[in-house]
Amino acid sequence: MTPSLTGKQNRFLRGLGHHLNPVVLVGKDAISQGLIDSVEEALNQHELIKIKLQEGCLLDRKEVASQLSEQTNSAVVQILGRTILLYRDSDEHKIDLPKK
């Protein structure tokens, strides 16, 4: 089950994500186990990550976001152009979200 965020939490995370650089790139291979593992590792390290769809990626950006979100149990914060912002809380709670 993917976590749900309130509008306030979503806006807060979008603000934080604005200055992030993409840490995972999705290319023509689309969604492979290696890509999912990379996203998992990045989420464990950072909680909030930016994913960039390269020109070679033929899948729909919303479909990529949905699949990655489901596979990694994360929340889609934003889809803007060819960039996806994902969030998943970790045990370390690096990001202090506003209360619901």
N, C-alpha and C positions, 0 to 999 in steps of 0.2 A: 504494500500500500504506500503510495507516494504521500509525503507530508503536505498538508495544506497551509498556506500562508494567508494572513489577513492583508487587506489593501495597504495598511500602514507598514506592515513588515515588508511587503513587496516593494513599496516605494523606498524604504530604507535600504534594502539590498540593491536595488537598481542604482541608488546613489553611490554605494560602495563599489559596485561593479563597473561604474563608468570609467574609472582610471585603470582598471586591470588590463593586462595584456592576455591574449589567448594562450592557454597552456596546452590545449589539445586541438589538433587540426584534423578535420574529416575530409578525406580525399576520395578518389574514385573507388576505393575498396569499400566505401560506405561503412556499414556497422558490422565490424568483425569482433571476435572475442578479444583480440589484442586492443582494439579501440575501447571496448567496455572496461578492460583491465586498466588502461591508461586513465580513463575518466574516474574509476573507483579510487585509484591511487591519488589522483589530483584532489578529489573531494576529501579524502582522508587527511591530506596535508593542509588544504586551504579552506575547506567548507564551501566557499563561493568561488566558482570558476567560470571562465569565459571559454567558449568553444567556437572555433571559426570553421565554416564550411568553405572549402577551397573551390575554385572554378570547376575542377574535375568531378565534384560530387553531384550526381544526377538525381539524388533523392530530394524530396520536398523538405524544406527546413523544419516545418512543423512536425512532419513525420519523424525526422531525425531526433528532434527535441523530445517528442513523446516516447519514442523507443528508448532513448538513453535515460530518460527520467524513470521509466518503468524498470529497466534493467538494473539501475543503480540505486533505486529507492530514493530519488532526489526530487526536488521541486523545480519546475521551470519558472524562473523569475521573469525572464524577458526573452523575446525573440525579436531582434532588430536587424534588418537586412540579412546578412549571412552569418550573424553572430548570435549565439545562444548563451544565456546566463543560467547556470544551474546552482542550486544550493542544497546542501545536506548538513545537518547538525552533526557534530562529532562529540566524543566523550569529553574532549578538552574545552568545548564551548568557546571557541576563539572569537566568534561574533556574538555580541550580546544584542539579541533582537528586542525591539520594543514589545511590550506586553500586548496581548490580544485585546 
